[in-house]
């Protein structure tokens, strides 16, 4: 999945999305990463990976890279989800 835009669920740091740069055991590095603080419009991370999130979701600004040390789930995103997640905003 290296090079793919993915949803990452961690043990204690929440849910992140971005391009998977590296993966070794439970450690992953993402490029162009965003944290999904809260979502609506999707029941689970599977739906987020397929379609993205709704307008009332809270998605952070993008950071150039992040290392996550306790990844427990990696889900590659469909094209529709990538477009949605890259443009999602922090709902007020």
PyMOL commands that set and color helices and strands:
alter all, ss='L'
color gray80, all
select helices_A, chain A and resi 45-51+79-87
alter helices_A, ss='H'
color red, helices_A
select strands_A, chain A and resi 5-10+15-24+27-38+58-59+63-68+71-76
alter strands_A, ss='S'
color yellow, strands_A
deselect
rebuild
show_as cartoon
